[in-house]
Amino acid sequence: MNLVVGATGVLGGEICRLLTERRNPVRALVRGTSNPDRVAHLKRLGAELVRGDLKDRRSLDVASRGASAVISTASSTVSRQAGDSIESVDRQGQLDLIDAAAAAGVKRFVVVSFPSVAMDFPLQSAKRAVEERLRASGMTYTILRPTFFTEVWLSPALGFDAPNAKAQIYGGGQNRISWISFQDVARFAVAALDNPQAKNAVIELGGPGALSTMEVVRLAEQVTGKRFDVQHVPEEALQAQYGSATDPLQQSFAALMLFYAHGAAIDMKGTLGAFPGQHLRSVRAYFEASTQTPSSVRPT
Ligand SMILES: NC(=O)c1ccc[n+]([C@@H]2O[C@H](COP(=O)([O-])OP(=O)(O)OC[C@H]3O[C@@H](n4cnc5c(N)ncnc54)[C@H](OP(=O)(O)O)[C@@H]3O)[C@@H](O)[C@H]2O)c1
């Protein structure tokens, strides 16, 4: 049994879909407040649903019972309810999940983190604390560290509005990023469950090539045939936002935007060698698909 925590999210939903496609049993952790369409989607996939919350340790003990593997993608950064925070969910909740899984005899644990960022901010401290606890847990672990999800950071929600030919970009846009599709991250997460090379490994993940944000703009212009209106958020403004933020989430977002501005290129050669047959979706393919279906990346 594979317990997926974060199953109602973008990445977790795709992981559940891939697992059920492989006919692997899936137990999806859902909340009373989770989006009912996404819960229904998980049910249609054939996942077993278990009610739980990362803030409720007892529910994690119950959810972990009888599971052989746990994949956790959960985060409070986008999908939040009252009481959810980086501290209560991304740090303490994930630590409790690791403890609950280890106590229940779970053998494999895959967690989604992000690459090391040369700045101190609450989301990064939470992710690193979780990684450390997992390494010491005695379970076989895989820590996946993807860069920026194409469908999130190159979407209208974050200011990259290809359908309307507008792009708000963070910093000068000259530094390269290995944008990665969440679908590829999901495939690595599922493959990690039985790939010996993923055992007790920390794996950085990026897409098929690194592109600066200005190169991404030019690519989007080619694909859409439209000239983009580009607005830059200056690095100094992001630094000021980072320096003055009192809210942990706002400070974390500012740090991630600075990380984007500084670039995050990942060489995937070694990882692709260790995961033969893994396909990496290009940014071009994303724009080509989104000019046909611009609305949503959600799995439902
Ligand atoms: N976006 C990026 O570019 C990027 C890059 C690198 C790494 N990541 C990591 O990728 C992961 C997945 O991202 P995503 O896009 O799939 O996120 P998402 O769509 O926002 O999904 C978040 C999931 O976490 C669940 N969750 C939140 N609080 C919870 C709680 N208290 N108890 C139980 N579940 C809770 C949500 O459940 P409900 O539906 O019930 O709220 C939802 O299923 C995150 O760990 C993120 O840090 C993202």
The ligand as an SDF file (V2000), in Angstrom:
LIG
                    3D

 48 52  0  0  0  0  0  0  0  0999 V2000
    5.6510   24.7050   -7.3360 N   0  0  0  0  0  0  0  0  0  0  0  0
    6.9510   24.5490   -7.5300 C   0  0  0  0  0  0  0  0  0  0  0  0
    7.5600   25.1320   -8.4130 O   0  0  0  0  0  0  0  0  0  0  0  0
    7.7130   23.5990   -6.6300 C   0  0  0  0  0  0  0  0  0  0  0  0
    9.0830   23.4600   -6.8170 C   0  0  0  0  0  0  0  0  0  0  0  0
    9.7960   22.5780   -6.0100 C   0  0  0  0  0  0  0  0  0  0  0  0
    9.1370   21.8510   -5.0360 C   0  0  0  0  0  0  0  0  0  0  0  0
    7.8010   22.0340   -4.8670 N   0  0  0  0  0  0  0  0  0  0  0  0
    7.1300   21.2250   -3.8320 C   0  0  0  0  0  0  0  0  0  0  0  0
    6.1860   20.3940   -4.4820 O   0  0  0  0  0  0  0  0  0  0  0  0
    5.2230   19.9760   -3.5280 C   0  0  0  0  0  0  0  0  0  0  0  0
    3.8460   19.8380   -4.1410 C   0  0  0  0  0  0  0  0  0  0  0  0
    3.3700   21.0110   -4.6600 O   0  0  0  0  0  0  0  0  0  0  0  0
    1.8960   21.0650   -5.2830 P   0  0  0  0  0  0  0  0  0  0  0  0
    2.0020   22.0270   -6.4030 O   0  0  0  0  0  0  0  0  0  0  0  0
    1.3340   19.7260   -5.5470 O   0  0  0  0  0  0  0  0  0  0  0  0
    1.0790   21.7380   -4.0670 O   0  0  0  0  0  0  0  0  0  0  0  0
   -0.4760   21.9720   -3.9350 P   0  0  0  0  0  0  0  0  0  0  0  0
   -1.1830   21.7570   -5.2290 O   0  0  0  0  0  0  0  0  0  0  0  0
   -0.6430   23.2810   -3.2510 O   0  0  0  0  0  0  0  0  0  0  0  0
   -0.9580   20.8110   -2.9470 O   0  0  0  0  0  0  0  0  0  0  0  0
   -0.7060   20.8690   -1.5910 C   0  0  0  0  0  0  0  0  0  0  0  0
   -1.2610   19.6250   -0.9330 C   0  0  0  0  0  0  0  0  0  0  0  0
   -0.9030   19.6610    0.4560 O   0  0  0  0  0  0  0  0  0  0  0  0
   -2.0590   19.3560    1.2080 C   0  0  0  0  0  0  0  0  0  0  0  0
   -2.0320   19.9400    2.5350 N   0  0  0  0  0  0  0  0  0  0  0  0
   -1.8580   21.2280    2.8950 C   0  0  0  0  0  0  0  0  0  0  0  0
   -1.9660   21.3550    4.2300 N   0  0  0  0  0  0  0  0  0  0  0  0
   -2.2050   20.1090    4.7200 C   0  0  0  0  0  0  0  0  0  0  0  0
   -2.4430   19.5830    6.0280 C   0  0  0  0  0  0  0  0  0  0  0  0
   -2.4760   20.3800    7.1140 N   0  0  0  0  0  0  0  0  0  0  0  0
   -2.6580   18.2590    6.1690 N   0  0  0  0  0  0  0  0  0  0  0  0
   -2.6700   17.4460    5.0750 C   0  0  0  0  0  0  0  0  0  0  0  0
   -2.4750   17.8850    3.8190 N   0  0  0  0  0  0  0  0  0  0  0  0
   -2.2480   19.2020    3.6470 C   0  0  0  0  0  0  0  0  0  0  0  0
   -3.2170   19.9240    0.3990 C   0  0  0  0  0  0  0  0  0  0  0  0
   -4.4280   19.3120    0.8360 O   0  0  0  0  0  0  0  0  0  0  0  0
   -5.8480   20.0740    0.7710 P   0  0  0  0  0  0  0  0  0  0  0  0
   -6.3110   19.9170   -0.6390 O   0  0  0  0  0  0  0  0  0  0  0  0
   -6.6690   19.3110    1.7470 O   0  0  0  0  0  0  0  0  0  0  0  0
   -5.6120   21.5000    1.1580 O   0  0  0  0  0  0  0  0  0  0  0  0
   -2.7910   19.5080   -1.0020 C   0  0  0  0  0  0  0  0  0  0  0  0
   -3.1220   18.1690   -1.2350 O   0  0  0  0  0  0  0  0  0  0  0  0
    5.3540   20.9080   -2.3360 C   0  0  0  0  0  0  0  0  0  0  0  0
    5.9640   20.1820   -1.2860 O   0  0  0  0  0  0  0  0  0  0  0  0
    6.2960   21.9940   -2.8370 C   0  0  0  0  0  0  0  0  0  0  0  0
    7.1030   22.5420   -1.8060 O   0  0  0  0  0  0  0  0  0  0  0  0
    7.0650   22.8700   -5.6310 C   0  0  0  0  0  0  0  0  0  0  0  0
  1  2  1  0
  2  3  2  0
  2  4  1  0
  4  5  1  0
  4 48  2  0
  5  6  2  0
  6  7  1  0
  7  8  2  0
  8  9  1  0
  8 48  1  0
  9 10  1  0
  9 46  1  0
 10 11  1  0
 11 12  1  0
 11 44  1  0
 12 13  1  0
 13 14  1  0
 14 15  2  0
 14 16  1  0
 14 17  1  0
 17 18  1  0
 18 19  2  0
 18 20  1  0
 18 21  1  0
 21 22  1  0
 22 23  1  0
 23 24  1  0
 23 42  1  0
 24 25  1  0
 25 26  1  0
 25 36  1  0
 26 27  1  0
 26 35  1  0
 27 28  2  0
 28 29  1  0
 29 30  1  0
 29 35  2  0
 30 31  1  0
 30 32  2  0
 32 33  1  0
 33 34  2  0
 34 35  1  0
 36 37  1  0
 36 42  1  0
 37 38  1  0
 38 39  2  0
 38 40  1  0
 38 41  1  0
 42 43  1  0
 44 45  1  0
 44 46  1  0
 46 47  1  0
M  CHG  2   8   1  16  -1
M  END
$$$$
